[in-house]
């Protein structure tokens, strides 16, 4: 997971900016009157996420049965509120598009902050707008992500604090190593990735990191990428082995691991090269297994 700077846009101002383009006067008035609700919901969101209680936010599920019912303070329907995002935040030349583009442009090298591997391609509602329509255009609930992570998260709704996927704006675990890997003596050789949190972390954070890792199927993703990387470096490892045996291979892999660590301590590349550099069997030509 990659930490991102939290958007500083005022939720109420963003919402009013979006609804300002609505031509239907009745709808515009009713939505405008919802602005205080948006501000209150955003404040409650911030308060609860800081104490790992985001799962306690009240849900307003949109269904076929209630889609035309004014359920939000008697002012607007859930679908009308969700449509503010769809029609006045996302489209080109819409009032909210500049904010949309700014959030999409946040991740470094356009890498998804949830998996830190695939390219950013969509804007994810950390809490889905189908259940939390008041958060549809609240910037702190919008995170640039890849489509795969976004798709997986569609079915994820926390029931307790330990089931809250890491939030790129509020969780920063980049400075300590928690992603590890181990060599698996398969044919061809493979790697298994897993979470090993620092001892000093609190119980909820450890559980959330594990939940994040498993929910987004990061072991499967990273193992597949590692398999390709092992194939790509096989010639190089054989060349090192022919010159200086297992010690030459180990030193080469240690240098590579150090370089990857300096770039990002919890990348799958760092975990992979650290694991294979420490594995005696692998360095002693196990890479050819």
C-alpha positions as CSV (number, residue, x, y, z in Angstrom):
1,X,0.0,0.0,0.0
2,X,1.2,3.5,-0.9
3,X,0.4,6.5,1.2
4,X,-1.0,9.5,-0.6
5,X,-1.5,13.1,0.6
6,X,-5.1,13.7,1.7
7,X,-7.2,16.0,-0.5
8,X,-7.8,19.4,1.2
9,X,-10.9,20.4,-0.8
10,X,-13.8,21.4,1.4
11,X,-16.6,18.8,1.0
12,X,-19.4,21.3,1.1
13,X,-17.8,23.5,-1.5
14,X,-17.1,20.6,-3.8
15,X,-20.7,19.5,-3.6
16,X,-22.2,22.9,-4.2
17,X,-19.8,23.4,-7.1
18,X,-21.1,20.2,-8.7
19,X,-24.8,20.9,-8.2
20,X,-24.4,24.5,-9.5
21,X,-24.6,23.1,-13.1
22,X,-28.0,21.5,-12.6
23,X,-30.6,23.2,-14.7
24,X,-33.7,21.6,-13.0
25,X,-34.4,24.3,-10.4
26,X,-36.4,22.0,-8.1
27,X,-33.7,19.3,-8.1
28,X,-30.9,21.9,-7.7
29,X,-32.7,23.5,-4.7
30,X,-33.3,20.1,-3.0
31,X,-29.7,19.1,-3.5
32,X,-28.3,22.4,-2.4
33,X,-30.2,22.0,0.8
34,X,-28.3,18.8,1.4
35,X,-25.0,20.5,1.6
36,X,-25.0,20.6,5.5
37,X,-25.6,16.8,5.4
38,X,-22.5,16.3,3.2
39,X,-20.4,18.4,5.5
40,X,-21.6,16.5,8.6
41,X,-21.1,13.1,6.9
42,X,-17.5,14.1,5.9
43,X,-16.7,15.2,9.4
44,X,-18.1,12.0,10.9
45,X,-16.1,10.0,8.3
46,X,-12.9,11.7,9.5
47,X,-13.7,11.2,13.1
48,X,-14.5,7.5,12.7
49,X,-11.6,6.5,10.4
50,X,-9.1,7.9,13.0
51,X,-10.4,5.4,15.6
52,X,-11.0,2.5,13.2
53,X,-14.8,2.7,13.4
54,X,-15.6,3.6,9.8
55,X,-17.7,0.5,9.7
56,X,-20.2,2.2,12.1
57,X,-21.2,4.9,9.6
58,X,-24.9,4.6,8.8
59,X,-25.7,2.9,5.5
60,X,-28.3,4.0,2.9
61,X,-28.4,1.1,0.5
62,X,-29.8,1.9,-3.0
63,X,-32.2,-0.8,-4.2
64,X,-34.9,-1.0,-6.9
65,X,-37.5,-0.7,-4.2
66,X,-36.3,2.6,-2.7
67,X,-34.5,4.2,-5.7
68,X,-37.4,6.7,-6.1
69,X,-38.0,7.2,-2.3
70,X,-36.7,10.4,-0.7
71,X,-34.6,8.8,1.9
72,X,-31.9,11.4,2.6
73,X,-33.5,13.8,5.2
74,X,-36.6,13.9,3.1
75,X,-34.9,16.0,0.4
76,X,-33.6,13.8,-2.4
77,X,-33.5,10.2,-3.5
78,X,-30.4,8.1,-3.2
79,X,-30.1,7.9,-7.0
80,X,-30.4,11.7,-7.3
81,X,-27.5,12.0,-4.8
82,X,-25.4,9.4,-6.6
83,X,-26.0,11.1,-9.9
84,X,-24.1,14.2,-8.7
85,X,-21.0,12.1,-9.1
86,X,-21.9,10.5,-12.3
87,X,-23.2,13.6,-14.1
88,X,-21.4,16.6,-12.5
89,X,-18.1,15.3,-11.2
90,X,-16.8,12.8,-13.7
91,X,-17.6,14.0,-17.2
92,X,-15.2,16.2,-19.1
93,X,-16.1,19.9,-18.7
94,X,-18.3,19.1,-15.6
95,X,-17.9,21.4,-12.6
96,X,-16.1,18.8,-10.5
97,X,-13.8,17.4,-13.2
98,X,-10.8,19.5,-12.1
99,X,-10.9,17.8,-8.7
100,X,-11.4,14.4,-10.3
101,X,-8.3,14.9,-12.4
102,X,-6.3,16.1,-9.5
103,X,-7.2,13.1,-7.4
104,X,-6.5,10.7,-10.3
105,X,-3.1,12.3,-10.8
106,X,-1.9,11.8,-7.2
107,X,-0.3,8.4,-7.3
108,X,3.4,8.4,-8.1
109,X,4.1,6.9,-11.6
110,X,0.4,6.3,-11.8
111,X,0.7,3.1,-9.7
112,X,-2.4,2.0,-7.8
113,X,-1.9,2.8,-4.1
114,X,-3.8,-0.3,-3.0
115,X,-1.7,-3.0,-4.8
116,X,1.2,-0.7,-5.7
117,X,1.6,-2.6,-9.0
118,X,-1.1,-2.1,-11.6
119,X,-1.7,1.3,-13.3
120,X,-4.3,3.7,-12.0
121,X,-7.4,3.7,-14.3
122,X,-10.4,4.6,-12.2
123,X,-11.6,6.6,-9.2
124,X,-12.5,4.4,-6.3
125,X,-15.1,5.2,-3.6
126,X,-13.4,3.9,-0.5
127,X,-16.8,3.5,1.0
128,X,-19.2,2.7,-1.9
129,X,-21.6,5.4,-3.0
130,X,-24.4,2.7,-3.2
131,X,-24.3,2.5,0.6
132,X,-23.0,5.9,1.4
133,X,-24.5,8.3,-1.2
134,X,-23.7,11.4,0.9
135,X,-20.0,10.6,0.3
136,X,-20.3,10.4,-3.5
137,X,-18.2,13.5,-4.2
138,X,-16.4,13.9,-0.8
139,X,-12.7,14.0,-1.9
140,X,-11.4,12.1,1.2
141,X,-13.6,9.2,0.1
142,X,-12.2,9.2,-3.4
143,X,-9.0,7.3,-4.2
144,X,-7.3,6.7,-7.6
145,X,-6.9,3.0,-8.1
146,X,-6.6,0.2,-10.7
147,X,-9.7,-1.5,-12.0
148,X,-8.9,-4.8,-10.4
149,X,-8.6,-3.4,-6.9
150,X,-11.7,-1.3,-7.4
151,X,-13.6,-4.4,-8.6
152,X,-12.6,-6.4,-5.6
153,X,-13.5,-3.6,-3.2
154,X,-17.0,-3.4,-4.6
155,X,-18.0,-6.4,-2.6
156,X,-16.1,-5.5,0.5
157,X,-18.0,-3.7,3.3
158,X,-16.4,-3.7,6.7
159,X,-18.3,-5.2,9.6
160,X,-15.6,-4.4,12.2
161,X,-12.5,-2.3,12.5
162,X,-10.1,-5.2,11.5
163,X,-12.0,-5.5,8.1
164,X,-11.2,-2.0,7.0
165,X,-8.9,-2.1,4.0
166,X,-5.9,0.3,4.3
167,X,-6.8,3.8,3.4
168,X,-4.1,5.6,1.4
169,X,-4.9,9.0,2.9
170,X,-5.0,7.9,6.5
171,X,-2.7,4.8,6.8
172,X,1.0,5.2,6.4
173,X,3.0,2.0,6.8
174,X,5.7,2.7,4.3
175,X,8.6,3.2,6.7
176,X,8.7,-0.3,8.2
177,X,9.0,-3.6,6.4
178,X,5.9,-5.8,6.6
179,X,5.8,-7.6,3.2
180,X,7.9,-10.8,3.1
181,X,8.5,-13.7,0.7
182,X,9.9,-17.2,0.8
183,X,11.3,-19.5,-1.8
184,X,9.1,-22.5,-2.7
185,X,10.9,-25.5,-4.2
186,X,8.5,-26.1,-7.0
187,X,9.4,-26.8,-10.6
188,X,10.0,-24.2,-11.8
189,X,10.9,-22.5,-8.5
190,X,8.3,-20.0,-7.2
191,X,7.8,-17.5,-4.4
192,X,5.1,-17.1,-1.7
193,X,4.4,-13.6,-0.4
194,X,3.0,-13.0,3.1
195,X,2.5,-10.4,5.8
196,X,4.8,-10.2,8.8
197,X,4.1,-7.0,10.7
198,X,6.6,-5.4,13.1
199,X,6.2,-6.4,16.7
200,X,5.4,-2.8,17.9
201,X,2.2,-2.4,15.7
202,X,-1.1,-2.6,17.5
203,X,-3.4,-5.6,17.0
204,X,-6.0,-3.8,14.8
205,X,-3.4,-2.5,12.4
206,X,-1.8,-5.9,12.0
207,X,-5.2,-7.4,11.3
208,X,-6.1,-4.7,8.8
209,X,-2.8,-5.2,6.9
210,X,-3.4,-8.9,6.7
211,X,-7.0,-8.3,5.6
212,X,-5.9,-5.8,3.0
213,X,-3.3,-8.3,1.6
214,X,-5.7,-11.2,1.5
215,X,-8.8,-9.3,0.2
216,X,-6.9,-7.9,-2.7
217,X,-5.3,-11.3,-3.5
218,X,-1.8,-9.7,-3.4
219,X,0.0,-13.0,-2.9
220,X,-1.4,-14.3,-6.2
221,X,-0.6,-11.1,-8.0
222,X,3.0,-10.8,-6.7
223,X,3.7,-14.5,-7.1
224,X,2.8,-14.3,-10.8
225,X,5.0,-11.3,-11.3
226,X,7.9,-13.0,-9.4
227,X,7.6,-16.0,-11.7
228,X,8.1,-13.7,-14.7
229,X,11.0,-12.0,-13.0
230,X,12.7,-15.3,-12.2
231,X,12.5,-16.3,-15.8
232,X,13.9,-13.0,-16.9
233,X,17.0,-13.1,-14.6
234,X,17.7,-16.8,-15.1
235,X,20.5,-16.3,-17.7
236,X,22.1,-13.6,-15.5
237,X,22.1,-15.9,-12.5
238,X,23.6,-18.7,-14.4
239,X,26.3,-16.3,-15.7
240,X,27.1,-15.3,-12.1
241,X,27.1,-18.9,-10.9
242,X,29.6,-19.9,-13.7
243,X,32.0,-17.2,-12.6
244,X,31.8,-17.4,-8.8
245,X,29.4,-20.1,-7.7
246,X,26.7,-19.6,-5.1
247,X,28.6,-16.7,-3.4
248,X,28.6,-14.6,-6.5
249,X,24.9,-15.3,-7.0
250,X,24.2,-14.3,-3.4
251,X,26.2,-11.1,-3.6
252,X,24.5,-10.1,-6.8
253,X,21.1,-10.7,-5.3
254,X,21.9,-8.9,-2.1
255,X,22.9,-5.8,-4.1
256,X,19.7,-6.0,-6.1
257,X,17.7,-6.4,-2.9
258,X,19.3,-3.3,-1.5
259,X,18.6,-1.3,-4.6
260,X,14.9,-2.4,-4.5
261,X,14.7,-1.6,-0.8
262,X,15.9,1.9,-1.4
263,X,13.2,2.4,-4.0
264,X,10.4,1.0,-1.8
265,X,10.8,-1.1,1.3
266,X,7.5,-3.0,0.8
267,X,7.5,-3.7,-2.9
268,X,7.1,-7.2,-4.1
269,X,10.5,-6.8,-5.8
270,X,12.1,-6.0,-2.4
271,X,10.5,-9.0,-0.8
272,X,11.5,-11.3,-3.6
273,X,15.1,-10.3,-3.9
274,X,15.6,-10.3,-0.1
275,X,14.1,-13.8,0.1
276,X,16.1,-15.4,-2.8
277,X,19.4,-13.7,-1.7
278,X,19.0,-15.4,1.8
279,X,18.0,-18.8,0.5
280,X,21.1,-21.2,0.3
281,X,19.3,-23.7,-1.9
282,X,18.3,-21.0,-4.4
283,X,21.7,-19.5,-4.6
284,X,23.3,-22.9,-5.0
285,X,21.7,-23.3,-8.5
286,X,18.3,-23.9,-7.1
287,X,17.1,-21.2,-9.5
288,X,17.5,-23.9,-12.3
289,X,15.3,-26.4,-10.6
